[in-house]
Amino acid sequence: MDRMTGGYTTIDEYIALQPAEEQAILQKVRLTIHKLAPDATEKISYGMPTFYLFGNLVHFASQKNHYGFYPTGSGVEAFEADLGAYQHTKGAIQFPKDQPVPYDLVRRIVSFRVKENLEREAARQAKKKK
C-alpha cells in the first residue's frame, strides 16, 4: 500500500475502491485502452490508473461528478472538434457520470496516442543509431 495514492498500488486496487456502480465503467475504459495498447504497462501515476508506452500514454480516474480522461495535451488538441459537449482543459477531458462514456471517442484518442508514442520512440531509436 502506498500512502501517496490513497492506499492503492495497482489499477485493480484502484477500481476495487470505487463505488460498485462505477467499477464496470472503469473496467470497460481500462479494457478499451488495453485492446488498443496491448504492449503498454499499467501503473499508478499521479494517483491515477495509467497506461505507459514509451512514456505516459493516458490516465483515467473517477472523480466526484465525472470520469476524468487524461490523454496529454496533444490528445486533447487533436480531438478538440469532437469535445464540444465535454468540459476539457489542455490535458484533461471530463465525461459526466450522468451520461454514457463515449467509448468510441476514447478509442480514437487512444489510437492517436499509441501512434504518437510509437513514432516518437522510433525517432528516438533512429537518432541513437546515428
ZIHU-V126352 format. One record per residue. N is the residue number from 1. RES is the residue in three letters. SS is DSSP state (H for helix, E for strand, L for the rest). OMEGA is omega in radians with two decimals (* if undefined). Layout:
n=N res=RES ss=SS omega=OMEGA
n=N res=RES ss=SS omega=OMEGA
//
This chain:
n=1 res=MET ss=L omega=-3.07
n=2 res=ASP ss=L omega=-3.13
n=3 res=ARG ss=H omega=-3.07
n=4 res=MET ss=H omega=-3.09
n=5 res=THR ss=H omega=-3.13
n=6 res=GLY ss=L omega=3.06
n=7 res=GLY ss=L omega=-3.13
n=8 res=TYR ss=L omega=3.13
n=9 res=THR ss=L omega=3.12
n=10 res=THR ss=L omega=3.09
n=11 res=ILE ss=H omega=3.08
n=12 res=ASP ss=H omega=3.13
n=13 res=GLU ss=H omega=3.12
n=14 res=TYR ss=H omega=-3.10
n=15 res=ILE ss=H omega=-3.14
n=16 res=ALA ss=H omega=3.14
n=17 res=LEU ss=L omega=-3.11
n=18 res=GLN ss=L omega=3.10
n=19 res=PRO ss=L omega=-3.06
n=20 res=ALA ss=H omega=-3.09
n=21 res=GLU ss=H omega=3.14
n=22 res=GLU ss=H omega=-3.04
n=23 res=GLN ss=H omega=-3.13
n=24 res=ALA ss=H omega=3.13
n=25 res=ILE ss=H omega=3.12
n=26 res=LEU ss=H omega=3.09
n=27 res=GLN ss=H omega=3.14
n=28 res=LYS ss=H omega=3.06
n=29 res=VAL ss=H omega=3.14
n=30 res=ARG ss=H omega=-3.13
n=31 res=LEU ss=H omega=3.08
n=32 res=THR ss=H omega=3.13
n=33 res=ILE ss=H omega=-3.09
n=34 res=HIS ss=H omega=3.13
n=35 res=LYS ss=H omega=-3.10
n=36 res=LEU ss=H omega=-3.10
n=37 res=ALA ss=L omega=-3.06
n=38 res=PRO ss=L omega=3.14
n=39 res=ASP ss=L omega=3.12
n=40 res=ALA ss=L omega=3.06
n=41 res=THR ss=E omega=3.12
n=42 res=GLU ss=E omega=3.06
n=43 res=LYS ss=E omega=3.00
n=44 res=ILE ss=E omega=3.11
n=45 res=SER ss=E omega=-3.06
n=46 res=TYR ss=L omega=3.13
n=47 res=GLY ss=L omega=-3.08
n=48 res=MET ss=E omega=2.98
n=49 res=PRO ss=E omega=-3.05
n=50 res=THR ss=E omega=2.96
n=51 res=PHE ss=E omega=-3.03
n=52 res=TYR ss=E omega=3.11
n=53 res=LEU ss=L omega=-3.05
n=54 res=PHE ss=L omega=-3.08
n=55 res=GLY ss=L omega=3.13
n=56 res=ASN ss=E omega=3.10
n=57 res=LEU ss=E omega=3.07
n=58 res=VAL ss=E omega=2.99
n=59 res=HIS ss=E omega=2.97
n=60 res=PHE ss=E omega=-3.11
n=61 res=ALA ss=E omega=3.02
n=62 res=SER ss=E omega=3.08
n=63 res=GLN ss=L omega=-3.06
n=64 res=LYS ss=L omega=-3.05
n=65 res=ASN ss=L omega=-3.10
n=66 res=HIS ss=E omega=2.95
n=67 res=TYR ss=E omega=3.12
n=68 res=GLY ss=E omega=3.08
n=69 res=PHE ss=E omega=-2.96
n=70 res=TYR ss=E omega=-3.08
n=71 res=PRO ss=L omega=-3.04
n=72 res=THR ss=H omega=-3.12
n=73 res=GLY ss=H omega=-3.12
n=74 res=SER ss=H omega=3.13
n=75 res=GLY ss=H omega=3.08
n=76 res=VAL ss=H omega=-3.09
n=77 res=GLU ss=H omega=-3.09
n=78 res=ALA ss=H omega=-3.09
n=79 res=PHE ss=L omega=-3.11
n=80 res=GLU ss=H omega=-3.11
n=81 res=ALA ss=H omega=-3.12
n=82 res=ASP ss=H omega=-3.00
n=83 res=LEU ss=L omega=-3.05
n=84 res=GLY ss=L omega=-3.08
n=85 res=ALA ss=L omega=-3.03
n=86 res=TYR ss=L omega=2.99
n=87 res=GLN ss=L omega=3.10
n=88 res=HIS ss=E omega=3.08
n=89 res=THR ss=L omega=-3.10
n=90 res=LYS ss=L omega=-3.09
n=91 res=GLY ss=L omega=-3.06
n=92 res=ALA ss=L omega=3.08
n=93 res=ILE ss=E omega=3.12
n=94 res=GLN ss=E omega=3.05
n=95 res=PHE ss=E omega=-3.09
n=96 res=PRO ss=E omega=-3.12
n=97 res=LYS ss=L omega=3.14
n=98 res=ASP ss=L omega=3.09
n=99 res=GLN ss=L omega=3.10
n=100 res=PRO ss=L omega=3.06
n=101 res=VAL ss=L omega=-3.14
n=102 res=PRO ss=L omega=-3.05
n=103 res=TYR ss=H omega=3.10
n=104 res=ASP ss=H omega=3.09
n=105 res=LEU ss=H omega=3.09
n=106 res=VAL ss=H omega=3.13
n=107 res=ARG ss=H omega=-3.11
n=108 res=ARG ss=H omega=3.14
n=109 res=ILE ss=H omega=3.14
n=110 res=VAL ss=H omega=3.10
n=111 res=SER ss=H omega=3.09
n=112 res=PHE ss=H omega=-3.11
n=113 res=ARG ss=H omega=3.08
n=114 res=VAL ss=H omega=3.14
n=115 res=LYS ss=H omega=-3.14
n=116 res=GLU ss=H omega=-3.13
n=117 res=ASN ss=H omega=3.12
n=118 res=LEU ss=H omega=3.10
n=119 res=GLU ss=H omega=3.11
n=120 res=ARG ss=H omega=3.13
n=121 res=GLU ss=H omega=3.11
n=122 res=ALA ss=H omega=3.11
n=123 res=ALA ss=H omega=3.11
n=124 res=ARG ss=H omega=3.14
n=125 res=GLN ss=H omega=3.11
n=126 res=ALA ss=H omega=3.13
n=127 res=LYS ss=H omega=3.12
n=128 res=LYS ss=H omega=-3.08
n=129 res=LYS ss=H omega=-3.11
n=130 res=LYS ss=L omega=*
//
